Amino acid sequence: MGIEIERKFLLAGDDWRTAVTSTMHIAQGYLVDVRALREGMTRASVRVRISGEKAWLNIKSVELGVSRAEYELPLPLDDAQTMLDTLCNGVLEKIRHHVEIDGWLFEIDEFLGANRGLFVAEVELPDVHASFPRPAWLGREVSSLARYYNVNLIERPFAEWNDSERDATDAKAGENA
C-alpha cells in the first residue's frame, strides 16, 4: 500500500522565491467531489492531474492529518484532459514551485483563479515524527485543516473565505508546528 506522509504550512514570507529550483503548472479535478467525501459516501478522493506533458490518476484516503494511503497511476495525456473537461466538477489550477532546503524538497503551491492569493508549502516525510528544516518563510501548519485540501478548494475557493477563516488559528494545526 502507498502511504503519503505530508505536512502542509502557510507561508510567513516570500524569501523562498530566491531558492526555487523548478516551477510547473498543474491542473487537477476530482472524479469524486467533496460532498461525497463529507457525507461519507466514499472512502477516497479520486483526482485527475495534468502537469506539463504528464498526467495521472491519484487516489487518496479521506483521513485528515499527515499520513494517508495514496496511489498514483499514469494516464494518457489526452484521456486526462478529456476527464478534466467532461467528468470533473471544477478544475483547480496552481503553479508548483520546488524549493530544496538541506536535502528536503518543499513544494510550494501558488493557487490561481478563485484561489489566487493562497500559498501552501508541503513537505513529504519518511515517517510522521521526522524532523525537517524550518526556514523562516515557513508559517503556521495547516495539515489538519480540511479547508486547505485541494478537493475543498474547488467547492469553496479561497476568494469565498471570510477574514476569520483566512486568519484563524487552530489548536490541532498548530500543535505540530
N, C-alpha and C positions, 0 to 999 in steps of 0.2 A: 504494500500500500504506500502511495506517495503521501508524505506529510510535509506541509509547509509551516515553518516556524518563522513568523514575521512580526516585527514591531513597527507601528506607524506613529509618526510625530508631525506636529505642525512645525513651521519654521519660525525662528526667532530673529531672522535677519537674512540678507541675501549674499553674504560673503561666500557661500557655496558656489556661486556662479563662476568664480575665478578658478575653481577646481574641476569643472565639468570636463569629462573625457570623451563623452559621446552624447548625442541627442537623437531622439526618434519620435515620429508622430505615431500615435496609437488611436485606433477607432475600435470601439467594442460595444456589443449589445448583448442582451440576455434573452435566452430562449425560455427561461423560467423567470417570471417577473417577481418583484418584491412582494406583491400581495400574496402570491402563493407561498412564499417563504414565511411571511409574517403570520399567515393563517395556518401554518403547519401542514400544508398540503404537499410539501416536498421536503426532502432532507438534504438537498444540494442545490446550489446555484449552477446554472449551465450558461457559459459565456462563449461568444464568438469574438475573436480578436484578430485584427489586422495591424501589422506594423511593417511598413516598407513592402517588400515582396513576399513576406511570410504571413501565414495565417494559421490559427489553431483553435481548437475547441478546448475549453478549460472547465473542469468540474470541481467544485469546492463544497465541502460540507458546510452546514449553516451555522455552526457554533460561533459565538463571539469570542474574541481573545486572540492570543498569539499563535496558537497551534491548531491547524485544521487539516483534514485529509484533502489532497489536491491531486488531480490528474490532468495532464496536458496531452492532446493528440493533434498531430499536424493535419491541416486541411488544405485542399487545393485553393489557391487564392480566389479564383472565380466563384467557387462554391461558397466560400466565406463571405464574399461581397454580396452574393445573392441572398444569403441567410440574413445578413445585416439589413438589406433593403426590404426583405419581404416577411421575415419571421420574428424580428426583434421589435419590442415595444420601446423604441427610442434608441439612440446611439450616443454614447459618451465619447468625447474626444479630449485628448490631452497630449502634451509634449512630455516625454520622459527624458530626464537628464540623469546621466550616470556620473557619480562622484565617488572616487576612491579615497579612503582615509585609512592609513596604516593597514592596508591589505583588505579592508572591508568595503564592500560595494553598497553605497546608498543610492537608491532610485528615488529621484525627486520628481513627482508628478505635478506639472503645471497644467491645471484644468482649463479647458476652453469653453466657449459657448455660454450656456446658462450657469456654468460652474466657474467662469472666469473669476480670478481673484483668489481662488483656493489653491494652496500648495501643500502637498503632503509628502514627507520623506518616509521611505520604507527601508528596512534593513532585514535581510534574511539571516537567520541564525542556525547554528548546528544543533543547539538544544535550547530549551526555554530559559535556562539560567545563564547562558553565555554572556560574558561581559564584552562590550564593544566600545569603540571610541565615542565620545560625546562632544563633537565640535560645538563651538559657541553658537552656531546658527541653528542647532537642533533644539527645537522648542518642546512644548508640552506633549506628552504621549497621549494618543487617542486610539490605541489599539482596541480598546473595548467599547468604543462609541460607535454604534451601528450607523449613525448618520454620515460617517466618513467612509463607509464601504461603498465602492463604486456602484453596486446594484441599487443602493438607496439614492445615490446622487442622480440617477436617471429619473426616478419618480419625484424626488424633491430636491431640485438642484440648489446649490449654494446661493444663487440670486434670490431664492424664496425664504432663506433663513432670516429670522429676526436678529436684532443685535445681541440679545441674551444667548441665543443659540451659537452665534459666532464667537462670543466671548466667554461662555460658560466654562467653569471648571468642573471636573468630575472626579470624585474620590477614587473610583476604580481606575480611571485613565491615568491619574497622577501617582498612584501608589508604586508603580514600577519605574517612574522617571528618576 
